[in-house]
């Protein structure tokens, strides 16, 4: 790892004093770059730097030159120079002692920072004379007079002196070689000096899990892996008069290079993501209600504003090259204000019985070898109308998240729902065999509009490879826990069941939640999701123009996203006969009575959600006055996939126990908090098999169910839930953050029965106790001292006012 003049700190000399009219306080004192770290997977770290500009100068000493710095845990730090007022000035090299090169205020200002790159470049090719500044090779190079500082005593030190551990030359030695031999590039493997490196500082490395952006005003980004500055928070005042005047100095970290490439639609990418292209989300009128639900009032300080990138038709934006992580889908938040399609376009399409004009957001992940492009249709989901079949004439579900893979016109996964009034999350899946994992790639967003209508705008924010539902960590086996061997960390692979290395812990990532699925038990191991007010329907807001309607159906769907040979659990797998009283038309979902010790018990099992519908029931939708209860796509269909459903004893799933625990989460949310929830299963009570419902006949002659056409579904012995509550959406956790766990037996429960109250022991417990029982480590992204504190706090129930 080689760093050249790292500039990741505040330098006040870049900004004008606040008392200067018009531009007072403006400037570029801090570019908000993440702190440079030497990570634990780095075998050798060398750093080259200068400290010429004064960090806190007077008005006449304002600078245009970024300073570099020493990196404490680098294996090699090569100091190139500083100004005459600083220590170690005598060891500066020619061209690294001042920034004006003899002409006050103008010539050379800013050049010293660039010369560090030129200096290093001169070590990679000993024949280079100019790159991009003139290289200083010899004292006899007269045309380098501008590099000589008249205040520098004696002969200026040369640029290059071998400094590896076997070198016998000191800086300034006139007998030393004048090329870049023995320094810089020399220490690389290709440079030949690998064995002459100084002593390594491997014990001082920083773990790759450490979030080096947390102290750089970039809240919202994740630790590795991530798309740096995918939330556009790191920006040097895009509304600045100075930035707009110069038009070249408002580059946004992460997004300012690799632009102007030809797009797939042959439309030039004419947009660089610069400060002037960002829009303060509080200035977008259509987001007012969304921000209100999140409790995000407009900040008073410009430094704490939240930005999104604005795209108009024909424009695109490309992120700097990133390493695609080994797992994780690409996610982004999209807002498309209502009116993207004009009333005339909608009316004309209906009159002609045609599809609406193609208005799309194309998202491309491209490496040197592989390319994935997903197209998101900027029109709302077809919610159908009252009394209309949920299926179209081709058999595709109008409100399903799948549909025909060759025809996305009915695929709600690629259409808008909540995006018309707020930010809705979409994702691009990266197949295991795509060849993109672990590769360097570009990410491009392009807005395509084939219509001739007035130009409309869309807004993109929070681009990341890590789900917000796993912000505080994915459940993983807990080190030192005796039960950890029974659980596995979940990953995704699309190979068939028998050859799938993750058949018992298949990671299913969706915009609404993340889930670990067990292909042997045909139920989930756990599900993880975040809840805030933007996800919840509020019956009390009758006059809300967004009309966040409550869902009116609990239809379950098989999960067609599962890999080949994974059994797709059917709704009918949860329908069991109860003598002559069973009515298939009603689909009660009840299972035959459980046999306990040779006797029939009163326990029956129904479909129980891990991620509940009530946590995912927002929907502005296509409001039609004929709907008494308009239906929702966003979240509703996803949580009703049978991969998110497990057999729960009827009373356990009802208002006596599990529903009370779910409601407890929403009470925090309605107070303005944000809650991170992980809920899962433990143990195997028994298996549901359709044979049990056939009374030994082998074939149900009424419905033609045959043995072998189904797979058994494991009834979990226990269900558990852990929750972590932060003060406001996006807030960090600290030692005082509230966390609690619930451990429940999947059996019959009675209201008021001793030990069955959801607020009492042993149901109410600590997060650590559930870790001990399950073998999972929860919230592992938190610092250890904070994680230990909140996971072991005595379990209590917070009382809310009625």
N, C-alpha and C positions, 0 to 999 in steps of 0.2 A: 504494500500500500504506500503510494507516494503522494504526499501533499505539497503543493506549491503555493506559498504565501497564503495560508488559510486566513480568511477574513470572516469570522463567525461571531463577531462581538460588536458592541456599540462603540462608535467613533464620533463623538460630538462635533468634531471639526468639520463634519460633512453638512452641518445644518446652520442656517442663519439664526442669529439671536432673535428672540421673540419680539423685541422692541422695534425691529426693522419693518416699515410699512409693506404691505402686500405679501412679501415673501417671508416675513418674520416667523420663525419656528419651522419653516419648510426645509426640506433637504433630505439627505439619505444617511442619517446617523446610524441607522441599523437596518440592514437588509433582511433581518430575521431568518438568516440561514440556520439550519440545525447545527448544534455544537459538534465539531469534528471529534470523533472518537477513534481509538485504535481498538478494533473489535477482537474478541478472543479467537476468531478464525483467521486472523492475519498472522502470517509467518514472519514477516519483516516489514517494519514501518520506518520510512525515512521522510524527513520534512525539511524544506528549504524556505527561508523567510527573511524579510527585512522589516525594520521598524522606523523608517525614515520620517513619515509624517507625524506631527505632534497630535496626540489624541485629544487634547483639550486646549486648542490654541486661542489667541486673541483674534479680533476681527480681521486684522491684516494677515493673519496666518491661516485663514480658512483654507481647506485643502480639497483637492480633487483626486488625491491618491489614497487608496485603501492601504492600511497597514497589515502586515502579517503577524504571526505570533509563534512562539515556541510551543510545542506539544509535549507535555510532561512525560507521557508514557510511550513516546516514539523511541525506537531503537537508535535513531540517528537524527540529530538536529544540526543543520548547517546554517550558521548565522552569516548573512551577506552584508549587513550594514545598518547604520542608524545615523541620526543627525548629531551635530556637535554638542548638543546639550545633554546627551544621554551617555550612560556608562557603556563601555566597550566600543566607543567611537573609533579608537585607534585600530581596532581589528576589522573595520569596515573595508569593503573592497571598492575599487574605482566604480563610479556610477551608482553607488548605493549609500551616499552620504547626504544628499540633498535632492529636492524634487523640482527645482526650477532651472537647473542647468545654466545658471549664470544670467538669465534674463528675468528680472523680478516679475512675479505674479503670473507669468504666462508660460514661457517655453519649458517643456519638460514636465509640467504639472500633470501628474497621473502616470507618467512614464515609468517611474521606479517600480511600481507594482507589476507592470508588464515585463520589466527586465528580468524578473525572477524566472518567468517562463522562458525568456530568451537564454538566460544563463543555463537552465536545465537542458534546453534544446541543444546547446553547444556541447553537452556531454554525450548526446546520443549519436552525433555525426561530427567527427572531428574536422571535416572539410567545410562545414557550414560557416559562412561569414556574416550573413544577415538573416535573422529569423526571430521575430519580425523587426526587432531593433538590430542595429549593428552590434555584433558580438565583439567584446574586448578580448583580444587574444594576446597581444604583446605590448610592451611599453613603447615600442617604436611605431606603433600605429598612430601616426599624427592626426589622422582624421577623427580620432576619439578625444580630441581636446575638450569637447563639451562635457565629457565625463569627469574631468579632473577638477577637484574641489580645491581652490587656492588656499582654503583654510586648513586643508589636510596636511599635516606635517610630513616632510620627507617625500619619498616616492610613493605614489598610490599603490596600494596592494593589488596584485593581479587578480583576475577573476578566478583562475583555476590553480590550485595547489593540491597534489594528491594527499588525501587524508585518511586512507585506510590504515588498518592496524599495523601493517608492515612498512608503511611509508616513513622515510627519514627526513622529509622536508617540512618546514614550518611555513605558515602564511607569510608571503613576501620574500621568501628565499629566491634570490636571483638565479640560482642553479636549478630550480624546480622546472619541470616540464610546463609549457605554457598552454598545452591543449587541455581538454577536459578529462585527461587520463586519471583513473583512480578515484573518481568522485561521481556523484549524480547517478546516471544510468549505469555506471560501472557496477553498482551493487546489485543490479537485477541478475536473474539467472542468465538471460541472453547477453548481458554485459560482461559476464565472465568473472565477476568479483564476488560471487555468492559466498565463497569460503573465506573471504576477507572482511566480512561484515563485523561490526562491533558486537559486544555481548548483548544478547537479546533480553527483552524485559517481558517475557511471556507471562510472568506471574502478575503483571500489572494491567493485563488486558481487561476490556469491558465486555460483559456478556451481551450477546447479540439481541437478547430480549429487552435490554435497557432502552427506554424511549428517550432518545436524545433530542426530541422536539418538544418535550414537556416544558422546558424552561425557555422556549423560544417563541412564545406567544402563538402557538399553532394548535390550540386545543381542538380536538376533533380528529386529528390524525392518530393512526395506530402505530405501535412499535412495528418492527420488522415482522412480516412483510407488509408493505403498504405502497401506495402511490404517493410520493412526497407532495405535500401541498395540494392534495386532491380536494380539499375543502376551500381553497383560495383565500385562506385567512392570512397567509404570509404575503403582505403586499406593502409597498412603500407609498402610502397615501395616494391612491389613484386619482383623487379629486384635486391634487395639488396643482396650483398655478404653475409652479416651476416644472413639475413633471410634464404637464400638458404643453408647456412652451418648448422644452427640449425635445420631447417626443422620442427620446432614445434612452432614457434613464429610468423608465418605470417598468423594467422587466420583472416578471413574476417568477420567483424560483420554481423550478419544476416544469414550466410551461413556455419558456421563452426561446427555445431553439427547435431545430428540426421542423421548421414550418415550410410553407410554400411548396408542397409536393402536389403532384397531380392526384386527384381523387378517382375513385372507380367510376364516377359519373362524368369524368372528364371536365369537371368544374374546378378551376384553380382554387386552391385553398388560400383565400386572400385575407385570412384573419390570423394574426398572431395574438396569443392571449397575453395582452399587456394590461397595465393598470387601467387604461381608458376603456377597456372592454368589459371590465368588471362592474357589476351593479350591486349596490347595497340592497340586500333583500328587504329591508324596511322601506325602501323606496318603490317597491313593486306593489301596486294597490291590490292586485288579486290575491296576495299572500296575507292580507291583513288578518283574516279569520284563522288561518293556519298558525300564524305566529302567536295569536292570542291563545289558541289551544295549548301551545307549547309554553305559554307564560313568558314569551320573549318580548319584552317591551323594548322600544327603541333606545339604544344606549346613548348616553350623553357624550361620551368620549369617542372621538374618531378612531382611536387606537383599538377599540373593542367592537368595531362594526363587523358585520358578517356579510360576505360577498358571494355572489354566484356569477358564473360566466354566461354572458348573453350571446346567443347565436341567431342570426337572421338567415333566411333561405339563401343557399349558395355558399355559405360560410362554413368553415371547419376549423377545428383546433386539434393540435397534436401535442401530447405530453412528451417530455424528454424521455429518452430510452430508459426502460425499467427492466428489472429482472422479474419475470413471471414466476411467482412462488410455486412450490411443489404441490400446493393444494389451495383451493379457494376460487370462487367465481369472481368475475369483475362486477362490481356494483356501482351504481350511480343514481343520484336523485334527480328527477326531472319534473319541471313545472311548465305546463303549457296552458296559459290563460285561456279561458273560454273566449270564443270568437276567432280561434285559429282558422276555422272554416267559416266563411261568410254565409249569411242566410241565403244568398242567391245560389251559392254552390250546393248547399244542402237541398234547397227546393228543386234545383235543376236535376240533381241526381235522382231524387224521388220521382219526378215527373217522367224521366227517361228510363227509370228502373235500372240505374247504373250505379256502380261503385263511386264513392267520392274520389276526387282527384288524389293522386298519390302525394302525400306529404309525410315524409319519413325522417327519422333520425337514424343514421347509419353509424354503428359503432364497430370499429375494426381494431383487432389486436394482430400485429404483424411482426414476425421475425424474419430473418434472412431465409428461412426454410418454409415456414408455415404462416397461414393467414386465416383468421376467423372473422367473419363479418355477420353481425346480427342487425336486422332491420326492425325498428319499432314504429308502428303505425300511429300517427298522431290524430287518431280519432277515437271516440269513446266506445267502450264495450257495448255490444248489442245485448241489452238486458231482457229483450223480449217484451211482450205485453201481457196483461192479465188474461189468463185462460189459454194462452198459446203454449204449445208443447215446448219443453226445454230442449228438444232436439230439432234440428232443421231437417230438410228433406234428404240430406246425405247422411243423417245419423250423427252429426257432430253436435256436441252440447253447446248451445249458445253462450252459456255462462261458465263453461268449463275452462280450465287453464291450459288445456291441451288442444283438442281439435285435430283436424287432418294436418299432418306435418307438411304436406305439399301445398296446403292452402291455408294461409294464416289469417284469412279474412274473418274467421270465426275463432281465432286463437286469442283469448283474452290476455294471455301472458304478454303479448306484444302490443296491447292497446291501453288506452288511458282509462283511469277511473278517478282515483283521488288526485291525480296529477293536475286536473283542471282547476283545483282550488288550493292545492298545497304541493309539497314536494313528495312524490311517490317514488319508491325505490324499484328499480329494474335491475336485471342482472344478465350477464353473458356467461354461460357455462363454458368451461374449457375441458373438453373430453380428455380422458386419460391418454388416449392414443394420438392426441393432436400434435405432439412434438413440441408444444410451446412451454411446457413446464420446465423451469430451470433455465430458460433461454432469455436472451435480451431482446426486447420488442418495443415497438412504438404503439401507443394507444391514440386513436383518432376518432373524433366525433364530427359528423357532417350532417347538416340540415339540408334535406332535399325537398324541393317544392316544384312539382310538375304543372301546377295550375298557373293561371294568369291573374290570380287574385292579388289583393294588396298584401304586401309583405307582413308577416307576423313574426313574433319572436318566441324563442323557447329559452329556458334557463336550466343550466346543468350545475350540479354541486355534489360534493362529497363522493368523489371518485375513489374507490378503494378496492383492494382484493380481499379485505376482511370484513365480515358481516358485523353490523352494529349489535346484533344479537349475541355476539361472542366478544364484546368489547372488553370484558374483564376476564376472558379466558375460556377456552374449550375444556370441558371435563376430560381429564386424562388420568391414567392410573397414578395413584398417590405413592410416592416413594416411601418405603418402610412400612406400608400398610399390608397386613397379612391377607386382606381381601383383594388387593390390587391385581393379583394374578387372575382373578375371575373376570376382570373387565379389560377392555381394549380401547385404545384411542381410535376414534372414528376417522376414516378417510373415504374418499370415493374412488371406485374403479368400475368401469362399465363392462367388465368381462362377466361370463355367465356364473351362476351360483356356485357350482362345484369347484371352479377354478378361481373364484374371487377371493383374494386375500382378506377382504373386509366383509365377508358374508355375514359375520355376526356383529359388525359395527360399521355399517355403511353410512357415510355422511351424506345427508340430503340437505342441500342449501337452497333456501327460498327467500324471496324478499320479506316474507311474513315471519319466518322462524328458521331455525336450524335444528336438524333432527338426526339422531343415531338410530339406524334401523337394524333389527336382527332378523336376517333372512332364514334362520333356523326356527326361531320362535314365532315369526310372522307378526311381531309387534315391535314397538319402539323400545330402545334402551332408555333414551332420554330425549327431551326437546328443550330448546333454549330460545327465549324471546324477550324483547324489551317492550314495556308498556308505558305510554304517556298519553296525555289527553287527546292527542291527534288521532289515536287509534279507537277511541271510545265514542259510541253514540250517546247523545245527551237528550233524553226525552223532554227535558225542561225547556229547551231552546226551540219553542214552537215557531218563532218568527225568524229563525236563522235562515238567511238567504241561501246558505249552502245546503240546507236540508240534509243533515247526516242521518239517513234513515236506518232503522233497525231491520236486520234480515228477518225473513218470515218462513224460512224452510231449513230443515236439518237433513236434507238428502245427502247421503254418503256416496262417495265415488271411489272406485278402485284407483290405485296409484300407478298410472301407466309409465311413469318415469323410471321405475325400477329396472335394473339390468335384466338381460335375458335369463330365463329360468327362475328368477325370483318369483315366488307365487304372489299374484295380485289378489289380495283379500277382497272378497265381494261382500256387498251389503247382505246378501242372503246367507253368508256364513255366520251372521249374527242373528239369524232367525231360527228359532227352535220350536218344535211342536210342544204344546201343553195340552195333550188330550184333544178332546173334541172342541175345546174352547178356542183353539188357535184359529185366528182369522188372518190369512196371508195378506189380504187387501189392506189391513190396518198397519201391517209391518210394525208390530210393537217392539221388535228387537229383543224380546226376551229369550233366554236360553233355558233348556230343561233344568229342572230342579237338581241340585247337586246331591250326589250320593255320599253320605258321610257315615263311615262305620256300618255300612249295610243298610242305613236308614236314609230316607229322603229328608233333606233339610229344607228350610224355607228360603235358601239363598238362590236367587236367580241373577244372571249377569246381563248387562246391556252394554251398548257401545259408549265408552267413556273417552272424552277428549283429553289429551295432554295439554295442548294449546287450546284454551276454550274459545268458543265463538264470541263470547262477550268481550274478549280482549282484542278482537279483530273484526269489529262490526261497523266500521266507518264506511260511508258511501254517499258521495254527492250524486253519482250516477247520472243517467239520462232520465231526469225526472219527467214522468208522464202523469198528468192529473188523474188518469184512469186507474193508476196504481193506488191501492189503499196502503200497501206496504211495499214500496219499491225494493227490489232485491239488490244485493251487493255482490260484486265480484272480488274486490280487493280484500283478501284475507278469508272471506267466507268460504269460498270453494277450496282454498288451500288447507284450511283447518279441518274440512270435512273429508279430506283424503283419508282413506282407511289406514294408511301408514301412521297417521297421527292419532289413531284410536286404539284403545286397549280394552279388554273385557274388565268391567268393573261391576262388583256386586251392586244391585239396584239401590239399596239404602246407602251404601258407601258413596255412590256417585251423586246422590240427591242432596236435598237441602239440609240433611242432618249433619253431614261431614264435609265432603269434598267441595261442595258448592259454597259452603261457608269460608273455606280456605281461599277459594278463588275470589270471592267477594272481598276478602280482607286485602288482597292485592289492589283491587280497584279503589278501595277507600283511600289508600295512599295517593293513587294517581289523581283522584278527584280533588285532592288537596294541593295539587300542583307538583307532586313528586314524580320521579321517574323510577320505575322498578324493573330490575333485571331478574328474570325467573328461570330456573332450571327445574324441570319436573321429570320424573322417570319411574321405572319399575325395578323390582328386585325379587329374585327367587321365582320358583315355578310351583304353582299350586296344583295344577293339572292341565290337561289339554282339552280344548274343544274339538270334537270331531263330528262331522255330519252323520257318521254311522250311528251315533247315539240317538239321533232323532228319527231313525228309521224303524225302530222297534224290532230290530233283528231281521228285517225283510231283505236287507241288502240294497234294495232299490225303492225309492219313493215313487210309486206308480203315478202319483198325481202330478209330480213336478219333474220326473225323470232325472233325479239326482243319483248319480252312480258313484260307488266307491272309487277313489283315485282321481276324481275330478276336483278334489279339494285338498287342502293341506291343513293339518291341525294348527290351531292357534293356542298359544300358551297363555293360561290365566296366571298373571303375576300374583305372588303371595303377598307382596307389599307394594304400596305406591308411596312416593316421597316427593317433596318439593322444598327447594331452598330459594330464598329471595333476598335481594340486596337493594336497598332503597337509597337513592341519592336525592339531594335537595331539589334540584331542577333538572330538566332535560339537558344532557351533555355535561353535567357537573362531575367532578372527580370524587372518588371515595377517600375518606380519611379514617383515622382511628375511631371517630365517633359515629361513623356510618352504621345505620341500623341494618342488621341481617338476622334472619331466623330460619329455622327449618321445621318441617312437618313430616312425621313418619307414621304411616297408617297401614293397618292390616286390611287386606281386601276380603272382608267378610261382612256379615250382616251387622248393621249398627242401629241402635235405637236412641231416640232423643231422650236425653237425661240419664241414659244408662251409665253406670259408673265406668270411668275410663274411656268413654266414647266421645266426650266433649272435645271439640277441636282445639279448645284453648287450654286443655290440661295435659299433664304428662300421662303416658309417654309420647302422645301425639306431638305435642309442642316440644321442640328440642333445639339444640344448637346446630349450626352448619357443620361444625367439626364432628359431631356425633354421627351425622348422616354420611360424612366422608368415611368415618371409621367403619360404618356398616356396609357401605356400597363399594369401597375401594377407590372411589373417584376423588380427584383433587379439583375443587371448584374455585373459581375466581383466581386462577393461578397467575394472571397478568398483574395482579396487585403486588406491590412491594411486600416482602415476607413479613415485616413487622406490622404492617397494616392488616394483611390477610389474617395473621394469627390473632390480632386483637378483635376483629369483627366476627371471626368464625367461632370464637370461644366465649363471647359475651353471653351472660345468662339469658335464656330465652324469656322474653316478655311479650305481652300483647298490648299494643298501643290502643288507647281508647279514643274514639272519635266522637265529636258532638253529633247528636241526632239531628 
